[in-house]
Amino acid sequence: MTQAHQRGRRTWLAVAVAAACVAAPLTAVAAPVSAPAPVRAEEARADAAAACTTNAALGRPATASSTEGPFGPAMAVDGDPGTRWSSAAADPQWIRVDLGTVQDLCRVELSWETAYGRDFRIEASDDGTTWRTLRTVTDGTGGSQGFDVTGTGRYVRVTGTERGTGYGYSLWELKVLTDDGGSAPGDPIPGGGDLGPNVHVFGPDTPTSQVQAAVDAVYDQQESDQFGDGRHQFLFEPGTYPVHVNAGFHTSISGLGTDPDDVNITGGVWADAEWFEGNATQNFWRSVENLAVTPTGGDMRWAVSQAAPMRRVHVKGNLMLHSSRYGWASGGFIADSVVDGEVRAWTQQQWYTRDSTLTGGWAGTLWNMVFSGVENAPPTSFPEPAVTTLDTTGTIREKPYLYLDGEDYAVFVPSARSGTRGATWDGGTTAGTSIPLDEFYVARPGDSAARINQALDQGLNLLLTPGIYETTGTIEVDRADTVVLGLGYATIVPTAGQTAMRVADVDGVRIASVLFDAGATESPSMLTVGTEGSTADHADDPISLHDVFVRVGGAHVGRVDQAIVVNADDTVIDHIWSWRGDHGEGIGWNINTADNGLVVNGDDVDGYGLFVEHYQEYNTLWNGERGRTIFYQNELPYDPPNQAAWNHDGIRGWAAYKVADGVTQHEAWGLGSYCVFTSDASITSDNGFEVPRTPGVRMHSLLTVSLGGVGTYEHVINGVGPRAAGTETIPAKVVSYP
C-alpha cells in the first residue's frame, strides 16, 4: 500500500512491504471495430479518444470486498503491472476506487490475472452509496479488456457476479480514464503535479525502519526481474540516512540536494550479482546519482555492466566495481563524481570514467580502461596495461537532474562546457539553470503520444514518471532547449512501427534517462535527432543525449532498422547503451532484427561512453565530419547462422565501428570489440574497425577479443593488427592508426 502526504508541490511516498508477483505481459487493448462513418464523425471520435487519456485511478485510495493474502486493492491502482489485487474465492466480490472528485468518465480498462471475472458490472457513484451501472459484461474472457463508458462519478466500482475460474477475482490493473473535465485536445494542459506511485520519496523525518522496508520491498521484486515491467525511482531529501539501498533492475537512486553532499547514505548503496551467482555481466538498467555514500565497512560495491551510470556521487570510502564473488562484469560509466578511497575494478572488462576525481587512485585493469578529465587517473599505458587517459574531455554538458529548490521540485540543467576536468560541484558550484516542475508536463504510463505532443507544443518540458509508455505515435520535440527527463527507467515502446521520439534541428534539446524498447512491428528508429540533411549550427548550445538506452528484444520481440540516428550537427552523446538483445524473449537472427545501433550523420558530434552491441550490420556507422569518440564498447552479434549470412561486398563480417569512406576528419580513443559467434564458431570478421585511410582520421588504443575462441577477428583495423582467436581470450591490440 502507498501512503501519500502533500507538502508544497512534493509528494511523500512510503511503501509497505508486499509480496512480489510475476508480472503479466503488457498487452495493448484494441478498440472495437466499427463501420465507416463520415469524416467529421471520425474526427470527433479521434478528438474524444485523444482527450480520454488520464488514468484518474492511478495511486488513488482503493477498497475491496475481500483480499486474499497480501494482494490488497491498492495494488490494482499503483501503475505497476506486476502487482495485483486478489479476492476470496466466492461470489459476489467488488473493488472500488475513490477518484477524489466527481469526474467525467470515458473509459475503464481492466487487466485480469488468470483468475478473471466472467460476469461483472462497472458502476459509478458520486457519494459511494448510490450506484449507477455504466456497463454490464457477460461471458467475459479475461486478459486485457477496455470499455468505453459515459457518465460521471467520484467512485468507480467493478462488481463481479460470476467468476471465470474456481479462484477469486484478480486484477493486475484497474484504470479509470477521464477526459480532463471535458477538455478538448487544444485546451491547455497544466504543468507539474504528482510524480506517481513508483516514485518513492524519503525525508530526514521518515523513520529509518520505514525507509529500509520500502527499499527492501522494491529490491525483492527487482533483484532478478531483468525483463519485467517494474520501474522505480528512489528520491532522498537532504539529510542523513543510515540505510542499505540495494539497486535492482530498472531502479534509480537519487538525492534531491543541490550538491551530492546534501544527502548522505551511511549504510551504503549496493549493486551485487548474487542473483546470478556472482556474474555481474547482466547487471544492467540501474543508476545512482547526486548523493554521498559513506559505506559500512568502508567499501561501496557497484558491480554493474551496461546502462548502469553513476553520476554526481561522492563515495566516502573505496569503490568496488566487481561482485563480492569476483565474477565477471562487462563495463560501466562514472561521471562528475569524487571517490575518496581507491577504485577497484579487478574483474571489470572495460570502464569509462569522465570528469571526476579519484583521490585514492585506481586498481585493476583488464581489456579497456579509459579516463578523460579525471583527477588522479592512471596515466596512459596502452597496450599494457590497457589504460587510455586524456587530460580533458572536450565539449560536454552534464545530465539534467531533479532536485529540491526550497520546498518545490525543480530540474537543474547544467551548462555546456569545454576542456573539462574534475567534478562540476567539487570545490565550487555547478553552473546552469533551474526549471521549476510546473514548467514540465509530468507524464504517466498510459499517456498517448498525442497528449505528450500537445504538452510539448504548449512549451512545456517533459518529465516521464516510472513505467512503460506504449505509444502509437511519435513523440515530437520541436522547441529549442526542451528538456526530456525520465525517472526510474521510464520506458517508451512504439507499437505501430513508428519512430518513438524525434528531435527537431533546434538548439539545446536535452534527452536524459530514457529507455526505448522496440516493438514487434519494425520501426525506422527509436530516437532520431535532427532531420535528414540537417545543417543548423548548434555549437553555442548543443543538443545532448544522456543515459539514453535502446533495447531490441529481450522483454519481447522487437525490431528496428537504425536504433539511434543523429542527423543534427554539434550533438553531444553522453553515455548510451544501444543493445540488440542476445538473451531473453523474442531473440533470434530473423526475430529481433536490427541493422545499426548508432548512425551519426551530423558534423562535429562528440560521443563519450558509447556502448553499442549485437547489431546485424555496422553496429556504429559514422558519416559526419569531425566526429570524436572517447570510449567505445561493442560485442558483435552472437547469432549469425553462418559466414554466408554475414558477409557483404566480398568482406567477411561487418566492422563494429565504421567511419564512412568519404569522411576526412575523425578521431577516437579507447575502442574495443568482442566476438562470440554462438551459432557458428568458424565465423570470421575481417576487421573490428574500418576507417578511411587519410591523415585526418586518427584512431587510438584499439583492441579486438575473441571470447574463448568462439569466432575470429582477422585484423583489428583496416587489415592492420594481429588476429584475435583461440581459447585463451587474449586481446589483439593496435596502439594507433594510422
C-alpha angles and dihedrals in degrees: 000000000000122000117199132194127181126225116164106317095328129105119212112207128187120185123210119217111269133176113262118241133200108260120240119229113272106244128186116233113233118223116236114268113242135183119273114278135192115286094253092054090049090051092049091052090048091052091049092049091049090052094046095077111103116100099214092181095062110121094349124137112278133188134184142195090246142350129217114215116315094334100110127178093255088069090066093059101038096097091242112119089199095066126067149183116239127188135203117278097260141091133279109031133160143192121203133192127197111219091192097236137031106275140178107260122210108162143009121204124194128192107194126201116218089286101071141165118260095185122023145141130230108215138180134202137181095207106022091249109070112053133199122199112236097176138002117206126194128179092018116186101206123226116092114343130177127192128190109221137181122213146068135262148140093220126047121192133187109205116193116206101172127026122223093217139024090265128076128268116290127185127186091191140002113195124187110193122203134187095235093260094311097310118161123225091260095053118103118274114216122238127227126024142137118337095222136244098295095060105087113198124191131188130196089260093057108108111255091231090055093050092048093048091051096050091043092052092053093045091051087058098039105035095097102006093113098163101022128123098246116118123179140178123193116201122189121198118220108291143079122290121191093200138117111236115196116196116219130177119314092007127131124194117198142166121228097212129114088242131024094249090062088079121046122187102197098182097051148259111248142189113178131157105230089128087064097039094261097311106128097182090106099043092118136149107035133108146188124203146169103004144093124246123204098184124210107251092017099273127100114197121212104166101172143137130201126354094019106114128184111204133172093358127150109204107199093198138016123326120220115200095184131072123265087254093050091241122161122285124186110214146299149188136249124182138170092005142128125215114192095193133039124303110224118196102165099151100024110119094204140350141180122212119185134188098344142118122246101191095178096040132234130289127188129044127187121156111335127004114170130185131182126179091356122147112226094007117156112265123255110281102156126179093031114044093016098234124140118186130182120191093223135015108222129226108001142151122200120236120272114249140191117248143153116270097193105304097341137076117249137164117238114214113198119218124249114261138181135209088025129184130170131004118316093228100040106110093347146039127284109247116229146085134285122227117195117232093244087070089063129077102230101215126202131200106274094043111129125230087244092059093044090049090050089055092047091048088055089060098259123138119229130248114183111205117212117290144069120298112201107194136181095193136054118262104232119206103191106152123089117251094014114158120215111188128176126203126207097002094304104200129211117203116188106210102179101057093262132134104270097218133005126192119203123230093267135124128273106359113161122202112187139174100356127143116207114201114192118233129227093260109073115255123202088230143339096225127013119186115199128352125283107280093019112177107167116127112238098168093121094046110019127198110243138198119200126185093345111168133189127196122190108186127342100097092043139329111309133178133185136157102215113003103203119016120187112193098156122094120236096027120157116213106198107184123332135173111201106183132182100199121252097182139026127049126340096025126150143104092262096031113056094032120183130153105197135016098198129014119183116194098156125093125242094022118160122205121195117181104000115184110182121165148180101355118155100236129016104349088206123020116187115194100158128093127250095016120167128198127185110189124000125189124188145165117194117230114290095209116057100139093221143335094273090059092052106048133100136183093352092307123120110235130337125281117249092227120027125185106197118252095245096054114111102184128041136131133190139173133199107014126170133179126185133191135202110163100195095179096052122007091194093071115118131199110207092211137010090207133024125192137158115274098240133121093244093062111076127174126190134193103004129172142172127201132196105208106226091336092289094144136349142249109207092198139359099231135357094340092311126116133040128295117271108216142114137077095275092076096223115169120238109222142196117190096202141350130240 
